[in-house]
Amino acid sequence: MRRKPGALLPIEQGILSALAILHNRGIAESHGYEIAQYLRDLSDAKNLTAYGTLYRALARLAEMGLLESRWEDPQAAVAESRPVRRLYSLTSTGTAAARAASSSKVSIAVGRRAAVRA
C-alpha cells in the first residue's frame, strides 16, 4: 500500500488511539498482545489483529518517533513464568498524532474486517 509522506495507515491510527486511551486509564506502557486485544475490543471483532501486521506497524511507529519501546525487566517475566515482553508507550509526538487520529474518523483494521469509529 502506498501512502503519502506523514500519513498513517488505519492500523497505525488504531494503535495510537488505543495506547492513548490505555494511557488515560493509567496504563503507561502496553505489550503487543494487550494492544491487539484492545484493538479487537474497539472494533467488536471476534479475532485479534494478525501479529505480523501488528508488530510491523508498531516497528514503523517507533521508527517515525511516535512510540518508544523497551524490553521489560526479565525478573518480572521469570516471576510470572512467561517470556519477556516488549513494552510500548507514546512519545509526545505520538500523543499529538493520537489526538489528531481521534478527532477524525478512525478505521481500525482487524484481520479482514474494518470497523469505523466516529
N, C-alpha and C positions, 0 to 999 in steps of 0.2 A: 504494500500500500504506500503510495507516495503521499507526502504531506507537505504543507507549506512550512517554511522555517519558523520555529517557535510554536507551531500548532501542536496540540496534544491529541492523541488518539482517545477514543471513548474509554478504553480500559484504564488509561493513564489518568484521565479526569476522575474516573470512579475511584481509583486508588487514592488520589489526593483527597477527594471528598471523604472517603472512608477514614483515612488517617486523621483528617481534621475533626471529624465527629468523635472518633475514639479519643483524640487528644482533649477535646472539650469535656469528655466524660472522665478525665483523669488518667487515661492510658497514654503515656508519653511515647512509648515505643511498642511496636507490634511486630510479630513474626509473620511470615508468609501465609501459614495456614489460617491464622486469625484474620488476616486481611481478606483471604479468599472466602472465609465463612461470612464475613461482614458484607462483602460484595454480593454473595448469594442471598443473604437476608434482605439487602436493599432492593434487589431485583425480583424477589419472590420466586427465584428459580429453585428447582429441585437438585441441581447439580452444582458442584463447585467449578470455578473457573479452572481451565486446564493449567496445571502447574508450570509447564514450559512457557505458556503465554504470560502467566503472572510474573514469573521470575525474570523473564526478558524485559517486561515492562518496568519492573522495579529497578533493574540494572540501568535501563535508559533514563529513568527519572533521576537516579543517582548521578549518572554522567552529566545530566543537564543541571545539576546542582539543586534540584528540588527536594531531594531526600538525602539523608545521611544514613549509613548503616554501620553496624558493628556486630561482632560475634559476642554472644552473651558469655558470662563467666562460666567456664567449664564445670566448676564445682556445683553450680546450680543444677546443671543437667545431670551430673553424677548423682546428686542427692535425690533427684526425681527419677532416676533410671531411664533416661531418654537421651537422644542425641542433642548436641549443642545446636542452638538456633541462631539464625542471623536476625537481628532486630533492626527495624526501620523507623525513622522519625522524620518529620517535616523540617526543612530548613525555613528561614524567614521568607525566602523566595518561594518555597513550596507552599507556605501558608497563604501567601498572596495569590498564587495560582489556584489554590483550592477555593479561596473566596470567589475568584473570577469564575471558576467552573461551577460553583453552586449558584451563582447569580444568573447563569444562563441554563438552558436545557442541557441536562447531562444524560448521556446514553451510556449505560454500563453493559459492556459485552460480557455475557456469561455463557460459555460454551457456544451453542448455535443460536441461542436466544438473546435478544437485547431488550432491556426494559428502559423506558424513558421516564425520568423524574422531572417534574416541573419545578 
